[in-house]
């Protein structure tokens, strides 16, 4: 993704406003968004259409969407340089999503592990939207001809189906969509729960100590790390079977840039207590400035709304170019 040439790479990613982002969202995705936003042509969005595949409380969803948008600004995603928007405010996503449903096989959508997991978790509401979730995600990406999509490892399969849909459509008609590549960081791609390090850290974990949230109070962040599940060896080293320590080392490495060998050396002879505290402090150094900025802008609703409105207009302009081409190719009668 070196931009020596004139044309910058187009980067797109989104996050659901179903809660405050976790450390997993932050290290797996948001931190990379902020880095990539410096030299690429970027679009970032709040995926509220995806959020309603699980039942949401309307007032809470509205508030969380605004706050997620404010948090994206607080992360340093400059709305003048990047397009930062809310998915439902750009109707082309739903429009292309429908069309792509008709170019996706039932069998391939059925293989999505996230669909299987969420169907189990929300057995009382296995709706069609949950099933067609990946085609809407494909629409999000393909509408903007994105070259790269920075995501955590859990979204890899959705990127693969997006590539398959794009190639299929391009093959049936003629080149229409850029075939996007996932950008999955070497570190932080799968941050695990602090209470069960064999499980992914998730926004919806029932155990409040399992997930750290970007807007958690500093004291709470320290407490959560102190109670992180580890092992009885009392030796900071990366090894099979030491899931808790491996997870903490991954987090620490992501925040400090230190390699695992350096970490092992630094903590040689020290106990887990010291290490957990160091990990918590490395996180605080990352999130404190974001929290300060967030608190500064979140009450300025007029500013946030202005940015969202302009973001949606810019996104819609680009999205329309692709959608118009697609509608023509599939044979819709278009009147001028
Ligand atoms: P969402 O909202 O679940 O998560 C946002 C991002 O955070 C990453 N992530 C993690 N990374 C590392 N460790 C974890 N424990 C962890 N948990 C979550 C996710 O991989 C994601 O990158 N379907 C997407 C939202 C979406 C999207 C898109 C993404 C909608 N349209 C188009 C990219 C492009 C989702 O539910 O992310």
Boltz pocket constraint, residues with backbone or C-beta under 6 A from the ligand:
constraints:
  - pocket:
      binder: B
      contacts: [[A, 12], [A, 13], [A, 14], [A, 15], [A, 16], [A, 17], [A, 23], [A, 24], [A, 25], [A, 26], [A, 27], [A, 28], [A, 29], [A, 30], [A, 47], [A, 50], [A, 136], [A, 137], [A, 140], [A, 141], [A, 149], [A, 150], [A, 151], [A, 152], [A, 153], [A, 154], [A, 155], [A, 188], [A, 189], [A, 190], [A, 191], [A, 192], [A, 200], [A, 201], [A, 202]]
      max_distance: 6.0
